[in-house]
């Protein structure tokens, strides 16, 4: 089980820099681009663009990566969504 501070840091990194977070996860777990792409039903080239910050995937793809690719718990996904929605609301209100 992940302690609360580590969980909060993990979620914050996923919200603020999803691509780098994904890349770090793959490197730590020794998962190839192809393996991760297969897990989440996207192309390796699209996954590479996400990791390099050239693409920000739609929310459904991010959730698929978090759940199928990284095996996040329902609680972690809910906390992630809470932060993403909060960030989007802040951006919306400032425009």
ChimeraX commands (.cxc) that place a marker at each C-alpha (Angstrom):
marker #1 position 0.00,0.00,0.00 radius 0.5
marker #1 position 1.22,3.48,-0.87 radius 0.5
marker #1 position 1.38,5.98,1.99 radius 0.5
marker #1 position -0.73,9.13,1.71 radius 0.5
marker #1 position 2.15,11.53,1.00 radius 0.5
marker #1 position 3.54,9.30,-1.75 radius 0.5
marker #1 position 0.05,8.88,-3.19 radius 0.5
marker #1 position -0.52,12.64,-3.21 radius 0.5
marker #1 position 2.85,13.24,-4.90 radius 0.5
marker #1 position 2.12,10.57,-7.50 radius 0.5
marker #1 position -1.27,12.05,-8.32 radius 0.5
marker #1 position 0.09,15.60,-8.46 radius 0.5
marker #1 position 2.81,14.56,-10.92 radius 0.5
marker #1 position 0.24,12.75,-13.07 radius 0.5
marker #1 position -1.94,15.88,-13.14 radius 0.5
marker #1 position 0.87,18.36,-13.80 radius 0.5
marker #1 position 3.05,16.38,-16.25 radius 0.5
marker #1 position 1.25,13.29,-17.42 radius 0.5
marker #1 position 3.76,12.41,-20.14 radius 0.5
marker #1 position 6.81,12.54,-17.86 radius 0.5
marker #1 position 4.90,10.63,-15.20 radius 0.5
marker #1 position 4.04,7.91,-17.72 radius 0.5
marker #1 position 7.61,7.73,-19.01 radius 0.5
marker #1 position 9.05,7.47,-15.49 radius 0.5
marker #1 position 6.59,4.69,-14.66 radius 0.5
marker #1 position 7.57,2.72,-17.76 radius 0.5
marker #1 position 11.27,3.11,-17.04 radius 0.5
marker #1 position 10.94,2.05,-13.40 radius 0.5
marker #1 position 8.86,-0.99,-14.35 radius 0.5
marker #1 position 10.97,-1.82,-17.45 radius 0.5
marker #1 position 7.95,-1.75,-19.75 radius 0.5
marker #1 position 8.57,-1.07,-23.44 radius 0.5
marker #1 position 6.59,1.43,-25.48 radius 0.5
marker #1 position 5.07,-1.46,-27.41 radius 0.5
marker #1 position 4.05,-3.34,-24.26 radius 0.5
marker #1 position 2.38,-0.28,-22.71 radius 0.5
marker #1 position 0.73,0.66,-26.01 radius 0.5
marker #1 position -0.69,-2.86,-26.28 radius 0.5
marker #1 position -2.00,-2.72,-22.70 radius 0.5
marker #1 position -3.95,0.48,-23.34 radius 0.5
marker #1 position -4.87,-0.01,-27.02 radius 0.5
marker #1 position -2.99,2.91,-28.55 radius 0.5
marker #1 position -0.06,3.04,-30.98 radius 0.5
marker #1 position 3.51,3.19,-29.70 radius 0.5
marker #1 position 4.06,6.39,-31.69 radius 0.5
marker #1 position 1.09,8.09,-29.98 radius 0.5
marker #1 position 2.39,6.90,-26.61 radius 0.5
marker #1 position 5.81,8.34,-27.43 radius 0.5
marker #1 position 4.25,11.73,-28.32 radius 0.5
marker #1 position 2.38,11.71,-25.00 radius 0.5
marker #1 position 5.55,10.98,-23.07 radius 0.5
marker #1 position 7.46,13.71,-24.92 radius 0.5
marker #1 position 4.78,16.30,-24.17 radius 0.5
marker #1 position 3.77,16.68,-27.80 radius 0.5
marker #1 position 0.26,15.38,-27.16 radius 0.5
marker #1 position -2.07,15.54,-24.19 radius 0.5
marker #1 position -4.45,12.63,-24.52 radius 0.5
marker #1 position -8.15,12.99,-23.94 radius 0.5
marker #1 position -9.35,12.09,-20.47 radius 0.5
marker #1 position -10.61,8.64,-21.49 radius 0.5
marker #1 position -7.15,7.70,-22.80 radius 0.5
marker #1 position -5.46,9.00,-19.65 radius 0.5
marker #1 position -7.85,6.94,-17.53 radius 0.5
marker #1 position -7.17,3.85,-19.63 radius 0.5
marker #1 position -3.42,4.38,-19.15 radius 0.5
marker #1 position -3.84,4.83,-15.39 radius 0.5
marker #1 position -6.16,1.84,-14.92 radius 0.5
marker #1 position -5.04,-0.71,-17.52 radius 0.5
marker #1 position -1.46,0.40,-17.99 radius 0.5
marker #1 position -0.51,1.33,-14.44 radius 0.5
marker #1 position -3.15,-0.60,-12.46 radius 0.5
marker #1 position -4.26,2.39,-10.39 radius 0.5
marker #1 position -6.91,1.81,-7.74 radius 0.5
marker #1 position -10.37,3.33,-7.98 radius 0.5
marker #1 position -9.50,5.67,-5.10 radius 0.5
marker #1 position -6.37,6.94,-6.86 radius 0.5
marker #1 position -8.31,7.48,-10.09 radius 0.5
marker #1 position -10.99,9.42,-8.19 radius 0.5
marker #1 position -8.34,11.60,-6.53 radius 0.5
marker #1 position -6.73,12.18,-9.93 radius 0.5
marker #1 position -10.06,13.18,-11.46 radius 0.5
marker #1 position -10.76,15.54,-8.58 radius 0.5
marker #1 position -7.48,17.36,-9.21 radius 0.5
marker #1 position -7.91,17.40,-13.00 radius 0.5
marker #1 position -11.41,18.84,-12.69 radius 0.5
marker #1 position -10.19,21.42,-10.18 radius 0.5
marker #1 position -7.38,22.46,-12.50 radius 0.5
marker #1 position -9.75,22.71,-15.48 radius 0.5
marker #1 position -12.20,24.83,-13.47 radius 0.5
marker #1 position -9.42,27.17,-12.41 radius 0.5
marker #1 position -8.27,27.53,-16.03 radius 0.5
marker #1 position -11.84,28.09,-17.21 radius 0.5
marker #1 position -12.57,30.72,-14.58 radius 0.5
marker #1 position -9.38,32.65,-15.33 radius 0.5
marker #1 position -10.34,33.01,-19.02 radius 0.5
marker link #1:1,2 radius 0.2
marker link #1:2,3 radius 0.2
marker link #1:3,4 radius 0.2
marker link #1:4,5 radius 0.2
marker link #1:5,6 radius 0.2
marker link #1:6,7 radius 0.2
marker link #1:7,8 radius 0.2
marker link #1:8,9 radius 0.2
marker link #1:9,10 radius 0.2
marker link #1:10,11 radius 0.2
marker link #1:11,12 radius 0.2
marker link #1:12,13 radius 0.2
marker link #1:13,14 radius 0.2
marker link #1:14,15 radius 0.2
marker link #1:15,16 radius 0.2
marker link #1:16,17 radius 0.2
marker link #1:17,18 radius 0.2
marker link #1:18,19 radius 0.2
marker link #1:19,20 radius 0.2
marker link #1:20,21 radius 0.2
marker link #1:21,22 radius 0.2
marker link #1:22,23 radius 0.2
marker link #1:23,24 radius 0.2
marker link #1:24,25 radius 0.2
marker link #1:25,26 radius 0.2
marker link #1:26,27 radius 0.2
marker link #1:27,28 radius 0.2
marker link #1:28,29 radius 0.2
marker link #1:29,30 radius 0.2
marker link #1:30,31 radius 0.2
marker link #1:31,32 radius 0.2
marker link #1:32,33 radius 0.2
marker link #1:33,34 radius 0.2
marker link #1:34,35 radius 0.2
marker link #1:35,36 radius 0.2
marker link #1:36,37 radius 0.2
marker link #1:37,38 radius 0.2
marker link #1:38,39 radius 0.2
marker link #1:39,40 radius 0.2
marker link #1:40,41 radius 0.2
marker link #1:41,42 radius 0.2
marker link #1:42,43 radius 0.2
marker link #1:43,44 radius 0.2
marker link #1:44,45 radius 0.2
marker link #1:45,46 radius 0.2
marker link #1:46,47 radius 0.2
marker link #1:47,48 radius 0.2
marker link #1:48,49 radius 0.2
marker link #1:49,50 radius 0.2
marker link #1:50,51 radius 0.2
marker link #1:51,52 radius 0.2
marker link #1:52,53 radius 0.2
marker link #1:53,54 radius 0.2
marker link #1:54,55 radius 0.2
marker link #1:55,56 radius 0.2
marker link #1:56,57 radius 0.2
marker link #1:57,58 radius 0.2
marker link #1:58,59 radius 0.2
marker link #1:59,60 radius 0.2
marker link #1:60,61 radius 0.2
marker link #1:61,62 radius 0.2
marker link #1:62,63 radius 0.2
marker link #1:63,64 radius 0.2
marker link #1:64,65 radius 0.2
marker link #1:65,66 radius 0.2
marker link #1:66,67 radius 0.2
marker link #1:67,68 radius 0.2
marker link #1:68,69 radius 0.2
marker link #1:69,70 radius 0.2
marker link #1:70,71 radius 0.2
marker link #1:71,72 radius 0.2
marker link #1:72,73 radius 0.2
marker link #1:73,74 radius 0.2
marker link #1:74,75 radius 0.2
marker link #1:75,76 radius 0.2
marker link #1:76,77 radius 0.2
marker link #1:77,78 radius 0.2
marker link #1:78,79 radius 0.2
marker link #1:79,80 radius 0.2
marker link #1:80,81 radius 0.2
marker link #1:81,82 radius 0.2
marker link #1:82,83 radius 0.2
marker link #1:83,84 radius 0.2
marker link #1:84,85 radius 0.2
marker link #1:85,86 radius 0.2
marker link #1:86,87 radius 0.2
marker link #1:87,88 radius 0.2
marker link #1:88,89 radius 0.2
marker link #1:89,90 radius 0.2
marker link #1:90,91 radius 0.2
marker link #1:91,92 radius 0.2
marker link #1:92,93 radius 0.2
marker link #1:93,94 radius 0.2
marker link #1:94,95 radius 0.2
view
